Amino acid sequence: MRVVTVTVILAKISYSARMPAHPFSEVPVSKTPSHAEVVDTLRIILVETRGLEEHEVVEEATLFADLTLESIDFLEISWRIEERFGFPLDTDELGKLLNWSWASRAAQMGEEAETMGWMWQRYFPNVQLETLDGYEPRDDAKLRQSITSLLTFGWLVSWTKRHLLAKKLAQVW
């Protein structure tokens, strides 16, 4: 048990030594970033990552269709979110959701199906898959289009704010 504890502590030390200081990662509970600060920070991240104009990055803009992000861009965005807020956007989980085909859903059983459902709720807590516009469960292209339509700049802001709230609650406890 002590070896595990030492390993975790050493991992945290080496991790923090590699990463630059997080502007919002160690702030007191009462000083978590406001909605406007989160929006501005994420807007800057997207503008710098994709070379977009600031006026293009509005809450309704979809990340893939409107802002022309590609899957690889999420790696850079995740790194910058972690740099600024102290937690990453899990690109592996998001990729699994984006590539969640009818065939893979039909093949899932037991624990794996629960994991996919848990990930869905983690990223889209107020959305039932079956209620999406254009949802067609047996057409993988339409399913992917339905899922990517949920990924807006507003979604990214909400996702970040939920994680900031979780951090805030963890500090309180």
DOTOR-43091 format. One record per residue: x, y, z of N, C-alpha, C in turn. Coordinates in steps of 0.001 Angstrom, whole numbers, padded with zeros to 6 digits, always signed. Example, Ala and Ser with C-alpha at 12.3 -4.5 7.8 and 13.67 -1.06 7.14 Angstrom:
BEGIN
+013190-005690+007800+012300-004500+007800+013200-003300+007800/+012850-002250+007080+013670-001060+007140+012900+000030+007870/
//
This chain:
BEGIN
+000808-001197+000000+000000+000000+000000+000852+001262+000000/+001921+001261+000764+002793+002430+000813+003481+002677-000519/+003827+001617-001226+004479+001775-002526+003550+002491-003488/+002268+002122-003494+001295+002764-004359+001181+004244-004015/+001087+004558-002740+000980+005948-002307+002195+006746-002752/+003379+006204-002575+004601+006893-002986+004608+007095-004492/+004191+006085-005246+004148+006196-006700+003211+007311-007129/+002033+007376-006528+001074+008426-006864+001645+009790-006538/+002261+009926-005379+002839+011211-004995+003950+011598-005959/+004818+010668-006309+005894+010971-007252+005352+011339-008620/+004284+010657-009046+003670+010982-010330+003131+012398-010315/+002515+012797-009218+001992+014159-009129+003124+015180-009157/+004213+014895-008477+005334+015826-008452+005932+015967-009851/+006185+014860-010535+006781+014950-011862+005808+015585-012850/+004530+015338-012694+003529+015934-013569+003511+017437-013403/+003453+017908-012155+003368+019345-011929+004651+020042-012343/+005785+019331-012323+007038+019942-012741+007073+020151-014262/+006364+019298-015009+006345+019422-016467+005394+020493-016947/+004300+020707-016248+003251+021610-016709+003460+023020-016179/+003143+024030-016989+003207+025398-016492+002096+025640-015476/+002197+026728-014764+001188+027055-013749-000174+027217-014403/-001207+026748-013731-002581+026851-014218-003205+028102-013617/-003615+029064-014432-004197+030274-013870-005399+030014-012968/-006221+029006-013293-007426+028764-012509-007348+027484-011683/-006233+026782-011684-006192+025469-011051-006074+025519-009534/-005474+026540-008978-005285+026601-007532-006022+027780-006904/-007012+028317-007616-007711+029482-007079-008598+029074-005922/-008777+029962-004941-009690+029649-003843-011106+029439-004364/-011897+028705-003598-013263+028375-003992-014062+029625-004355/-013885+030685-003597-014675+031897-003828-014255+032644-005090/-013134+032259-005703-012632+032991-006857-012561+032135-008111/-013465+031201-008279-013472+030424-009510-013866+031349-010656/-013424+031044-011871-013687+031945-012999-015180+032117-013261/-015542+033310-013659-016935+033613-014004-017255+032998-015366/-018530+033028-015708-018962+032531-017022-018221+033285-018120/-018139+034597-017997-017471+035418-019017-015992+035066-019130/-015332+034791-018008-013915+034409-018044-013726+033067-018737/-014632+032128-018466-014559+030813-019120-014769+030980-020621/-015789+031737-021021-016070+031967-022441-014865+032619-023115/-014336+033681-022505-013196+034384-023106-011969+033487-023228/-011685+032700-022182-010528+031816-022210-010676+030757-023295/-011847+030124-023371-012068+029097-024397-012072+029702-025799/-012625+030896-025939-012619+031571-027245-011169+031795-027694/-010320+032269-026789-008907+032495-027129-008236+031185-027527/-008543+030119-026798-007963+028810-027133-008343+028407-028552/-009616+028550-028915-010051+028151-030261-009489+029073-031335/-009431+030374-031056-008881+031328-032019-007409+031010-032277/-006657+030762-031209-005231+030467-031358-004988+029095-031989/-005839+028122-031675-005658+026768-032191-005985+026681-033675/-007072+027305-034087-007536+027162-035469-007359+028407-036328/-006889+029512-035748-006738+030739-036524-008078+031343-036909/-009062+031159-036057-010393+031695-036310-010461+033167-035919/-011467+033849-036392-011754+035211-035946-012594+035116-034678/-012381+036024-033740-013109+035973-032471-014620+036000-032676/-015110+036795-033634-016556+036910-033853-017179+035612-034370/-016354+034686-034890-016862+033396-035367-017167+032444-034211/-016501+032633-033092-016607+031701-031969-017743+032162-031058/-018959+031757-031426-020164+032079-030655-020731+030780-030091/-021557+030899-029077-022039+029698-028369-022785+028724-029263/-023455+029192-030310-024231+028309-031185-023381+027613-032238/-022149+028055-032446-021297+027509-033506-020906+026073-033190/-021136+025185-034153-020712+023799-033955-019208+023719-034170/-018570+022878-033362-017116+022797-033405-016612+022223-034729/-017317+021228-035270-016854+020587-036496-017322+021327-037747/-018628+021563-037887-019149+022151-039120-018845+023649-039212/-019184+024417-038195-019033+025874-038268-017602+026345-038038/-016918+025763-037065-015570+026216-036713-014479+025351-037347/-014883+024363-038111-014013+023472-038902-012906+022798-038089/-013198+022459-036859-012226+021702-036073-012151+020287-036617/-010999+019698-036481-010799+018306-036844-010489+017542-035565/-010593+016234-035630-010362+015421-034442-009014+015723-033801/-007988+015919-034617-006648+016173-034101-006590+017493-033319/-007453+018443-033674-007481+019728-032971-007858+019557-031505/-008624+018510-031200-009047+018301-029819-007868+017976-028908/-006802+017419-029456-005609+017175-028642-005016+018501-028172/-004850+019437-029087-004322+020750-028741-005269+021492-027799/-006556+021422-028084-007548+022098-027236-007531+021492-025836/-007462+020164-025751-007420+019494-024457-006208+019944-023657/-005056+019993-024312-003830+020418-023639-003968+021852-023130/-004542+022720-023948-004699+024128-023540-005737+024283-022431/-006791+023488-022467-007766+023525-021371-007087+023095-020079/-006303+022029-020154-005595+021576-018962-004609+022637-018472/-003937+023283-019394-002976+024331-019038-003673+025499-018339/-004855+025854-018823-005549+027024-018276-006406+026717-017049/-007074+025543-017053-008038+025241-015988-007596+024126-015049/-006598+023351-015444-006094+022305-014563-006714+020944-014763/-007502+020748-015814-008066+019434-016138-008208+019339-017653/-007994+018136-018216-008069+017981-019673-009464+017587-020145/-009686+017793-021418-010839+017232-022111-010388+015848-022549/-011066+014805-022101-010632+013443-022402-010939+013126-023863/-009923+013251-024705-010116+013062-026139-010360+011604-026512/-009853+010670-025716-010117+009248-025996-011598+008936-025820/-012174+009386-024705-013598+009149-024470-014445+009850-025518/-014108+011095-025820-014887+011837-026808-014807+011151-028170/-013633+010650-028523-013483+009923-029780-014342+008674-029835/-014415+007958-028716-015273+006769-028661-016733+007142-028889/-017172+008265-028307-018554+008691-028503-018805+009100-029954/-017855+009796-030548-018030+010248-031929-018031+009089-032920/-017367+008007-032572-017284+006853-033461-018181+005705-032999/-019188+006030-032254-020107+005062-031678-021094+004631-032751/-020785+003604-033491-021612+003173-034616-022716+002218-034167/-023667+002010-035062-024754+001090-034773-024197-000302-034516/-023236-000714-035335-022664-002054-035188-021989-002203-033826/-021239-001184-033404-020556-001296-032115-021558-001264-030966/-022631-000490-031109-023660-000464-030056-024343-001813-029951/-024629-002420-031097-025304-003712-031092-024415-004796-030497/-023101-004670-030682-022170-005680-030189-021835-005506-028705/-022125-004335-028163-021739-004085-026771-022615-004871-025808/-021962-005382-024816-022678-006152-023813-022162-005756-022439/-022988-005850-021445-022568-005709-020060-021813-004444-019718/-020617-004623-019174-019833-003510-018631-019470-002480-019694/-019132-002924-020902-018756-001990-021958-019934-001086-022328/-021128-001657-022413-022315-000856-022706-022575+000152-021593/-022383-000249-020329-022536+000670-019210-021525+001800-019293/-020302+001480-019683-019262+002495-019812-019644+003519-020871/-020140+003071-022021-020556+004001-023075-021716+004866-022595/-022656+004281-021882-023766+005064-021341-023287+006086-020331/-022319+005689-019504-021751+006601-018523-021028+007745-019215/-020250+007433-020278-019553+008486-021003-020543+009434-021665/-021619+008873-022232-022641+009727-022857-023178+010717-021825/-023537+010237-020650-024061+011111-019604-023027+012117-019119/-021758+011732-019154-020699+012652-018722-020561+013827-019687/-020689+013570-020972-020512+014625-021961-021814+015326-022324/-022919+014617-022284-024209+015189-022668-025255+014844-021611/-025141+015414-020410-025976+014972-019292-027467+015203-019464/-027862+016144-020279-029287+016455-020417-029860+016039-021767/-029172+015135-022469-029600+014756-023816-029820+013252-023892/-030975+012873-024361-031252+011476-024659-030920+011250-026135/-030097+010266-026414-029639+009994-027776-030809+009891-028748/-031866+009240-028333-033013+008996-029220-033762+010272-029589/-033556+011372-028864-034295+012605-029128-033543+013585-030015/-032378+013217-030511-031593+014114-031351-032266+014339-032691/-032155+015557-033218-032650+015842-034565-031898+014974-035563/-032610+014340-036448-031998+013513-037466-031476+012181-036966/-031824+011832-035737-031318+010582-035174-031883+009404-035943/-031003+008594-036463-031371+007363-037152-030429+006290-036632/-030912+005420-035731-030012+004508-035034-029257+003525-035919/-029760+003206-037089-029077+002213-037923-028276+002847-039062/-028210+004163-039092-027434+004869-040115-026283+005573-039412/-025082+004988-039511-023932+005502-038771-023571+006935-039138/-023704+007298-040418-023365+008659-040838-024310+009671-040186/-025603+009353-040164-026578+010257-039537-026382+010302-038023/-026042+009153-037437-025793+009121-035996-024609+010007-035652/-023518+009895-036407-022338+010742-036167-022683+012215-036348/-023462+012525-037380-023879+013908-037620-024737+014423-036463/-025613+013573-035951-026443+013964-034809-025590+014255-033581/-024592+013406-033345-023730+013584-032178-022858+014825-032347/-022251+015009-033523-021392+016177-033714-022171+017481-033670/-023467+017446-033986-024264+018674-033904-024406+019165-032457/-024210+018257-031496-024263+018646-030083-022997+019370-029637/-021905+019155-030359-020612+019709-029958-020480+021144-030463/-021041+022059-029710-020978+023478-030029-019998+024162-029082/-019687+025406-029384-018857+026170-028467-019574+026304-027124/-020884+026475-027158-021668+026540-025919-021552+025262-025107/-021522+024097-025804-021327+022825-025105-019974+022808-024417/-018921+023277-025111-017581+023291-024536-017531+024190-023300/-018230+025323-023357-018309+026214-022193-019006+025505-021041/-020150+024874-021310-020895+024164-020257-020078+023020-019674/-019421+022256-020538-018581+021146-020076-017490+021660-019147/-016841+022739-019533-015766+023316-018717-016314+023822-017394/-017454+024494-017426-018042+025007-016180-018440+023869-015240/-018957+022756-015778-019296+021596-014941-018048+021053-014257/-016939+020986-014994-015693+020491-014403-015114+021471-013390/-015268+022760-013637-014833+023753-012647-015658+023631-011372/-016959+023389-011520-017824+023199-010359-017413+021957-009581/-017099+020890-010299-016646+019663-009622-015357+019912-008862/-014445+020684-009443-013206+021042-008761-013496+021861-007510/-014434+022789-007653-014809+023654-006544-015382+022823-005395/-016265+021892-005735-016855+021031-004711-015800+020144-004060/-014843+019667-004850-013761+018840-004293-012900+019639-003314/-012710+020931-003598-011942+021780-002682-012682+021987-001369/-013994+022096-001454-014805+022313-000255-014781+021085+000623/-014865+019908+000010-014911+018672+000787-013540+018338+001260/
//
